[in-house]
Amino acid sequence: MIEKNRLKTAERATDRRNFMLGGGAAIAGISALNFLSGPATAAAVKRQLKTAGEGDVGILQGALALEMEGIAAYTIAGGSGLLTPGTLKVALVFLGHHKAHRDSLANLIIKAGGKPVEPKTDAEYTANLNLGALKSEGDVVKLAAALEQGAANAYVGQVAALQDRSIGHLFAQLSTDEAVHWAVLSGALGNSVPAEPYLFG
């Protein structure tokens, strides 16, 4: 059962990256979570993206949906009572980072004349991320590490697709934050430093 949960968590991280690489956008009412519970193939993304918009705004919408997902995960898991005070303190710092990311992305979308994608409900996030299955602090940290790894990969993977170089700079900053989050969480899980280079992208 534990191994099965590990595989599902790894698949979610991969799906999170593939969502942004394959579609590059999220429309209002559709978040990255729709793809986390199933295969996030490029074809599946394209079927959903009916009015997403193209180019940088579409990519920003997809990034915003991912940040909202991260905010929900930290908020719901943080309020679960599963985290010790020390871990909760770190989770709240990471939550603050994700809220700042959300605000930066939403502001750019508004400046470009778009309407930021809306967040899902807590019930939808809980169901799609299977948060009800979290039974221990270790479960929460493993899920958070997988989501942060997926987010770092997603941002790195989109930099080359952006037209506006200033947004590319923001995505580089965002990917760095996500990578730091992943490193902290991975270390807390007792994982060794990966021997291979190019950890993200």
Backbone bond lengths (Angstrom), bond angles and torsions (degrees), N, CA, C in turn:
res aa  C-N    CA-C-N  psi(-1)  N-CA   C-N-CA  omega(-1)  CA-C   N-CA-C  phi
1 M - - - 1.464 - - 1.532 110.67 -
2 I 1.362 115.82 -42.85 1.454 120.19 179.57 1.528 110.23 -63.21
3 E 1.354 116.32 -43.01 1.453 120.31 179.92 1.526 111.05 -64.16
4 K 1.336 116.03 -38.09 1.464 120.69 178.43 1.521 110.51 -62.86
5 N 1.341 116.55 -42.46 1.468 120.57 178.65 1.525 111.34 -64.45
6 R 1.358 116.24 -37.14 1.455 120.55 178.00 1.521 111.22 -62.93
7 L 1.328 115.56 -43.02 1.459 120.60 179.40 1.517 111.06 -63.45
8 K 1.348 117.06 -41.64 1.459 121.18 179.79 1.529 110.23 -63.97
9 T 1.338 116.57 -39.53 1.455 120.57 179.39 1.524 110.69 -64.92
10 A 1.334 116.69 -43.03 1.462 120.69 178.55 1.524 110.87 -64.07
11 E 1.335 116.43 -38.90 1.463 120.37 179.16 1.527 110.45 -64.44
12 R 1.346 116.77 -37.94 1.462 119.87 179.52 1.525 110.34 -63.67
13 A 1.341 117.06 -40.68 1.464 120.26 179.33 1.526 110.44 -62.50
14 T 1.333 116.33 -42.31 1.462 120.77 178.93 1.514 110.48 -66.14
15 D 1.329 116.63 -43.53 1.458 120.84 -179.84 1.519 111.04 -62.46
16 R 1.318 116.50 -37.12 1.459 121.23 -179.90 1.524 110.02 -61.69
17 R 1.349 116.02 -42.79 1.458 120.15 178.13 1.525 110.50 -67.65
18 N 1.325 116.80 -45.33 1.460 120.67 -177.80 1.516 112.25 -63.35
19 F 1.330 116.29 -30.26 1.467 119.63 179.26 1.523 110.34 -58.36
20 M 1.325 116.02 -49.64 1.455 118.82 -177.93 1.517 111.87 -74.50
21 L 1.325 117.46 -35.44 1.455 119.53 179.82 1.518 111.38 -69.05
22 G 1.330 116.87 -39.66 1.458 120.42 -175.76 1.507 113.54 -78.51
23 G 1.334 117.23 -41.72 1.450 119.15 -175.02 1.506 113.89 -109.31
24 G 1.317 116.13 -34.20 1.451 119.56 177.88 1.505 115.19 71.46
25 A 1.357 118.60 10.12 1.461 119.11 -177.00 1.508 110.24 -164.46
26 A 1.357 114.41 165.04 1.466 119.86 173.90 1.512 107.31 -141.29
27 I 1.319 117.66 134.20 1.457 119.40 -179.06 1.513 109.78 -89.57
28 A 1.346 115.53 164.87 1.455 120.01 177.79 1.523 108.55 -58.43
29 G 1.326 115.81 132.90 1.461 119.89 -180.00 1.510 113.11 90.23
30 I 1.336 118.15 -7.08 1.466 120.58 178.43 1.510 107.46 -126.69
31 S 1.329 117.08 121.65 1.456 119.74 177.99 1.515 109.05 -112.92
32 A 1.315 114.51 174.10 1.464 120.01 179.30 1.513 111.23 -58.88
33 L 1.330 117.22 -24.30 1.453 119.91 -176.27 1.521 113.34 -63.07
34 N 1.315 117.70 -26.15 1.452 119.78 178.13 1.521 111.02 -59.80
35 F 1.313 116.56 -24.67 1.446 120.54 -175.50 1.526 112.78 -102.25
36 L 1.331 117.31 -11.41 1.455 119.61 -176.90 1.513 112.81 -74.30
37 S 1.320 117.89 -28.10 1.455 119.84 -177.16 1.520 112.05 -89.48
38 G 1.329 117.49 -0.82 1.454 121.25 179.06 1.505 109.67 -147.99
39 P 1.332 117.33 -179.51 1.460 119.45 -178.25 1.518 111.64 -66.49
40 A 1.327 116.57 125.54 1.469 120.98 -178.33 1.517 108.90 -95.86
41 T 1.304 116.94 64.79 1.453 120.49 179.66 1.515 110.21 -75.88
42 A 1.320 115.95 157.44 1.459 120.07 178.96 1.522 110.56 -58.32
43 A 1.333 116.98 -38.61 1.467 120.94 179.86 1.521 111.00 -63.46
44 A 1.341 117.15 -40.80 1.464 121.11 -179.67 1.515 110.24 -65.26
45 V 1.319 116.51 -40.09 1.457 120.41 178.78 1.522 110.23 -63.75
46 K 1.340 117.12 -47.01 1.461 120.99 -177.90 1.526 112.00 -61.47
47 R 1.325 116.77 -34.85 1.476 119.56 178.69 1.518 110.62 -63.46
48 Q 1.333 116.96 -34.22 1.458 121.20 -176.69 1.534 112.71 -82.57
49 L 1.317 117.33 -27.07 1.457 121.00 -172.54 1.530 111.22 -86.72
50 K 1.319 116.07 77.62 1.460 120.81 -176.11 1.526 111.70 -83.61
51 T 1.326 116.30 -39.45 1.468 119.72 -178.18 1.518 110.63 -134.01
52 A 1.298 116.38 35.55 1.457 120.43 -172.34 1.517 113.36 -69.13
53 G 1.286 117.53 -29.04 1.450 119.26 -171.57 1.511 108.69 90.76
54 E 1.307 115.50 154.48 1.453 119.14 -175.69 1.509 110.10 -113.80
55 G 1.290 115.34 175.19 1.452 120.93 175.07 1.516 113.53 67.97
56 D 1.329 114.07 -150.08 1.463 120.13 -172.99 1.527 113.42 -60.41
57 V 1.327 117.71 -39.99 1.464 119.58 -178.32 1.526 110.37 -63.52
58 G 1.316 117.16 -41.24 1.459 120.04 177.72 1.516 111.87 -61.85
59 I 1.328 116.31 -42.06 1.470 120.54 178.49 1.524 110.22 -65.48
60 L 1.321 116.54 -40.43 1.471 120.53 177.55 1.526 111.30 -62.17
61 Q 1.320 117.13 -39.63 1.465 120.63 178.37 1.538 110.58 -62.24
62 G 1.332 115.98 -43.07 1.457 119.16 177.76 1.516 112.08 -62.60
63 A 1.335 115.86 -41.54 1.465 120.43 178.34 1.522 110.70 -64.40
64 L 1.326 116.82 -40.66 1.460 120.75 179.28 1.526 110.77 -62.25
65 A 1.330 116.84 -42.11 1.464 120.00 178.00 1.520 111.11 -60.36
66 L 1.335 117.32 -39.06 1.461 121.03 178.89 1.526 111.38 -67.29
67 E 1.334 116.67 -39.26 1.460 118.89 178.77 1.527 111.15 -66.56
68 M 1.317 116.95 -38.54 1.464 120.49 177.35 1.528 110.72 -63.52
69 E 1.309 116.10 -37.17 1.457 120.97 175.77 1.525 110.77 -61.82
70 G 1.344 115.94 -45.01 1.464 120.04 178.66 1.516 112.03 -62.72
71 I 1.319 116.48 -41.63 1.469 121.02 177.71 1.518 110.30 -60.12
72 A 1.324 116.30 -45.64 1.464 120.05 179.95 1.519 111.59 -63.39
73 A 1.331 116.63 -42.82 1.465 120.12 -178.87 1.525 111.29 -61.18
74 Y 1.342 116.43 -46.67 1.462 119.37 179.95 1.524 111.66 -68.48
75 T 1.310 117.53 -38.29 1.469 120.80 -179.07 1.520 111.28 -66.38
76 I 1.325 116.34 -48.83 1.472 120.52 -177.29 1.516 111.13 -69.55
77 A 1.331 116.78 -46.67 1.465 119.76 179.92 1.524 110.86 -66.98
78 G 1.343 116.06 -35.71 1.464 119.93 179.01 1.511 112.88 -65.29
79 G 1.320 116.43 -29.22 1.459 120.60 179.26 1.515 113.56 -92.73
80 S 1.330 116.62 8.15 1.468 120.67 -175.78 1.522 113.87 -79.62
81 G 1.330 116.06 -16.62 1.459 119.44 -175.83 1.519 113.30 83.15
82 L 1.337 117.71 3.50 1.462 121.54 -177.60 1.524 112.74 -85.84
83 L 1.330 117.20 -17.84 1.454 120.01 -173.47 1.521 112.39 -95.13
84 T 1.329 115.67 138.50 1.459 121.12 173.61 1.532 108.39 -72.29
85 P 1.341 117.75 160.76 1.466 119.91 -177.22 1.526 114.47 -53.74
86 G 1.328 117.17 -41.40 1.462 120.34 -179.10 1.522 112.22 -64.57
87 T 1.321 116.26 -44.35 1.467 120.82 179.60 1.516 110.83 -68.10
88 L 1.334 116.37 -38.79 1.455 120.48 178.45 1.531 110.80 -62.54
89 K 1.327 116.51 -38.39 1.463 120.82 179.17 1.527 110.71 -60.42
90 V 1.334 116.72 -44.27 1.467 121.16 178.59 1.530 109.98 -66.42
91 A 1.333 116.71 -42.59 1.466 121.05 179.92 1.528 110.86 -59.45
92 L 1.324 116.81 -38.12 1.471 120.25 179.84 1.530 111.67 -69.22
93 V 1.335 116.62 -33.08 1.470 119.94 174.98 1.530 109.25 -64.62
94 F 1.344 116.18 -46.84 1.467 120.10 179.47 1.534 110.68 -63.64
95 L 1.321 116.84 -37.85 1.466 121.16 177.05 1.530 110.06 -59.46
96 G 1.325 116.49 -42.81 1.454 120.85 177.73 1.523 111.93 -60.99
97 H 1.340 116.16 -39.91 1.463 119.96 177.14 1.530 110.65 -61.11
98 H 1.337 116.24 -46.08 1.465 120.20 -178.15 1.526 111.83 -64.76
99 K 1.319 116.96 -35.52 1.469 119.58 176.95 1.533 110.85 -65.90
100 A 1.326 116.74 -39.00 1.460 120.06 176.93 1.528 110.38 -66.03
101 H 1.334 116.74 -40.31 1.471 120.72 176.32 1.525 110.24 -59.51
102 R 1.334 115.49 -46.65 1.467 121.12 179.46 1.523 110.83 -55.60
103 D 1.325 115.64 -47.71 1.456 119.92 -176.67 1.528 111.83 -64.59
104 S 1.329 117.06 -40.94 1.463 120.61 178.84 1.522 111.03 -62.64
105 L 1.337 116.50 -45.08 1.463 120.97 -179.41 1.526 111.38 -65.89
106 A 1.334 116.56 -44.32 1.464 120.51 -179.86 1.525 110.83 -62.29
107 N 1.323 117.34 -40.56 1.460 120.67 179.77 1.529 111.65 -63.65
108 L 1.328 116.66 -39.37 1.464 120.26 178.57 1.525 111.18 -65.96
109 I 1.331 116.16 -39.56 1.464 120.34 178.44 1.530 110.55 -63.29
110 I 1.327 116.35 -43.58 1.468 121.20 179.35 1.524 110.58 -64.05
111 K 1.337 117.05 -43.60 1.465 120.65 179.22 1.521 111.66 -61.54
112 A 1.342 115.94 -30.79 1.464 120.76 179.72 1.528 111.92 -83.31
113 G 1.340 116.88 0.74 1.455 120.91 178.53 1.509 114.66 89.75
114 G 1.325 117.25 11.28 1.464 121.04 179.61 1.514 112.50 -97.56
115 K 1.302 115.47 171.43 1.460 121.64 175.35 1.525 108.08 -112.35
116 P 1.334 117.05 118.53 1.467 119.47 -177.53 1.528 112.56 -56.33
117 V 1.317 116.10 140.41 1.456 121.87 177.41 1.529 109.19 -59.53
118 E 1.320 116.71 143.22 1.470 121.68 -179.15 1.529 110.53 -84.46
119 P 1.338 117.10 148.48 1.471 119.13 175.99 1.521 111.14 -72.34
120 K 1.316 115.68 156.96 1.461 121.39 172.54 1.523 108.96 -78.04
121 T 1.306 116.72 173.84 1.466 120.71 175.30 1.528 109.45 -79.74
122 D 1.334 115.79 160.81 1.467 119.90 176.74 1.521 110.74 -58.40
123 A 1.325 116.96 -37.46 1.471 120.09 179.94 1.525 110.88 -62.89
124 E 1.328 116.55 -40.13 1.473 119.91 179.33 1.516 111.05 -67.81
125 Y 1.334 117.10 -43.37 1.459 119.60 177.66 1.529 110.57 -62.40
126 T 1.324 116.39 -42.39 1.463 120.24 -179.43 1.517 110.94 -60.81
127 A 1.325 116.47 -43.70 1.465 120.76 -179.36 1.518 111.43 -68.76
128 N 1.314 117.05 -47.23 1.461 120.43 -174.90 1.519 114.00 -70.91
129 L 1.322 117.06 -31.30 1.459 120.87 176.89 1.523 112.32 -93.99
130 N 1.330 116.02 -0.08 1.468 121.26 -179.58 1.526 111.32 56.46
131 L 1.328 116.08 40.98 1.460 120.25 -177.48 1.520 112.58 -67.24
132 G 1.326 117.06 -22.76 1.456 119.96 177.90 1.515 113.19 -66.37
133 A 1.336 116.12 -17.84 1.467 120.44 -179.65 1.522 112.63 -83.98
134 L 1.330 117.61 -6.73 1.463 120.58 -179.85 1.522 109.42 -72.36
135 K 1.323 115.39 122.24 1.467 120.34 -176.11 1.525 113.96 -117.70
136 S 1.314 117.14 -9.45 1.463 120.13 -176.61 1.520 110.13 -150.72
137 E 1.313 115.18 167.95 1.460 120.46 175.93 1.521 109.96 -60.28
138 G 1.330 116.90 -39.53 1.456 120.68 178.93 1.516 112.19 -59.80
139 D 1.333 116.95 -39.16 1.465 120.67 177.50 1.523 111.00 -61.75
140 V 1.336 115.53 -43.05 1.466 120.60 -179.11 1.523 110.30 -63.94
141 V 1.323 116.67 -45.73 1.462 120.56 -177.76 1.526 110.90 -65.42
142 K 1.334 117.59 -39.17 1.473 120.08 178.11 1.516 111.29 -62.91
143 L 1.314 116.64 -43.97 1.459 119.80 179.12 1.529 110.39 -64.02
144 A 1.333 116.46 -45.74 1.463 120.42 -179.52 1.526 110.83 -60.51
145 A 1.338 116.85 -41.99 1.471 120.40 179.59 1.522 110.91 -61.91
146 A 1.329 116.62 -42.22 1.466 120.56 179.86 1.526 111.11 -64.93
147 L 1.330 117.35 -41.52 1.459 120.82 179.36 1.526 111.78 -66.77
148 E 1.332 116.49 -39.93 1.462 120.14 179.48 1.536 110.50 -67.19
149 Q 1.319 116.72 -39.71 1.461 120.47 177.72 1.530 110.21 -62.72
150 G 1.320 115.64 -43.98 1.459 119.83 178.73 1.521 111.78 -63.11
151 A 1.325 116.80 -39.13 1.461 120.62 179.89 1.526 110.93 -66.10
152 A 1.326 116.78 -43.92 1.469 119.87 178.39 1.518 110.42 -59.67
153 N 1.316 116.96 -44.92 1.467 121.19 178.26 1.526 111.38 -61.44
154 A 1.326 116.13 -41.96 1.462 120.42 -178.38 1.519 111.28 -62.39
155 Y 1.330 117.13 -45.76 1.463 120.07 -179.42 1.524 111.98 -65.28
156 V 1.317 116.48 -45.82 1.467 119.80 179.00 1.527 110.19 -60.08
157 G 1.337 115.67 -40.87 1.451 120.26 -177.67 1.514 114.61 -67.87
158 Q 1.333 117.44 -18.88 1.460 120.33 -176.84 1.529 114.40 -99.44
159 V 1.321 117.89 -12.92 1.464 120.54 -175.26 1.530 111.43 -54.54
160 A 1.328 117.46 -45.82 1.466 121.02 -176.69 1.528 112.44 -67.26
161 A 1.333 117.45 -22.76 1.463 120.77 -177.93 1.522 112.84 -83.29
162 L 1.316 117.72 -12.91 1.460 121.37 -176.50 1.528 111.24 -78.50
163 Q 1.327 116.07 139.63 1.463 121.92 178.23 1.530 110.92 -83.49
164 D 1.325 116.34 -40.81 1.459 122.37 -176.21 1.528 109.38 -86.06
165 R 1.317 116.57 117.25 1.466 120.19 -175.78 1.522 112.20 -66.28
166 S 1.345 116.58 -27.59 1.466 118.61 178.70 1.530 110.44 -67.77
167 I 1.331 117.21 -32.59 1.464 119.90 175.91 1.519 109.33 -71.15
168 G 1.332 116.16 -36.17 1.464 119.74 175.91 1.520 111.18 -58.63
169 H 1.334 115.97 -39.06 1.468 120.47 177.04 1.519 110.38 -63.44
170 L 1.337 116.98 -43.40 1.467 120.62 177.59 1.524 110.60 -60.63
171 F 1.335 116.99 -43.91 1.462 119.97 -179.16 1.530 111.29 -63.76
172 A 1.333 116.39 -34.73 1.466 119.76 175.86 1.531 109.81 -63.66
173 Q 1.337 115.78 -41.78 1.469 119.66 177.50 1.530 111.21 -63.90
174 L 1.332 116.58 -44.13 1.460 120.99 -179.20 1.525 110.81 -63.14
175 S 1.324 116.63 -43.57 1.464 119.36 -179.10 1.521 110.76 -64.00
176 T 1.334 116.48 -34.31 1.466 119.85 177.94 1.524 110.87 -65.81
177 D 1.323 116.92 -44.15 1.468 120.16 176.82 1.529 110.67 -58.24
178 E 1.344 115.91 -46.19 1.472 119.94 -178.19 1.528 110.23 -63.96
179 A 1.331 116.78 -38.29 1.461 120.34 179.43 1.524 111.45 -65.84
180 V 1.337 116.21 -38.80 1.470 119.79 176.72 1.530 109.78 -64.20
181 H 1.314 116.89 -43.91 1.472 120.54 177.51 1.524 110.06 -57.28
182 W 1.336 115.52 -48.37 1.471 120.18 -179.67 1.523 110.86 -59.24
183 A 1.348 117.06 -44.51 1.464 120.86 -177.89 1.528 111.39 -61.52
184 V 1.325 116.05 -42.93 1.471 120.24 179.59 1.533 109.97 -63.68
185 L 1.324 116.42 -47.09 1.465 121.04 -178.11 1.519 111.65 -67.55
186 S 1.321 115.90 -40.42 1.464 119.98 178.72 1.522 110.77 -63.31
187 G 1.336 115.75 -40.52 1.464 119.80 177.02 1.510 111.59 -64.57
188 A 1.339 116.84 -38.70 1.466 120.68 178.72 1.524 111.31 -63.77
189 L 1.329 116.16 -28.85 1.468 120.63 178.34 1.522 112.28 -81.41
190 G 1.344 116.34 -5.03 1.453 120.19 179.37 1.515 113.67 82.55
191 N 1.326 117.37 15.88 1.462 120.22 179.92 1.521 110.54 -75.74
192 S 1.315 116.28 145.72 1.456 120.49 177.90 1.519 110.17 -81.23
193 V 1.323 115.69 161.46 1.459 120.53 178.18 1.528 108.48 -68.49
194 P 1.333 118.80 128.21 1.470 120.36 -179.71 1.527 111.17 -58.27
195 A 1.320 116.32 138.33 1.470 120.61 -177.53 1.519 111.95 -76.78
196 E 1.316 117.04 -28.10 1.464 120.57 -177.43 1.531 111.06 -81.84
197 P 1.324 118.11 145.19 1.470 121.35 176.30 1.517 111.36 -80.53
198 Y 1.321 116.03 179.50 1.470 122.69 179.64 1.523 110.55 55.89
199 L 1.319 114.78 66.12 1.463 121.06 -173.86 1.516 113.10 -71.82
200 F 1.328 117.21 -23.32 1.463 119.66 -176.32 1.529 110.64 -131.26
201 G 1.327 114.10 154.66 1.452 119.40 176.42 1.510 113.44 106.04
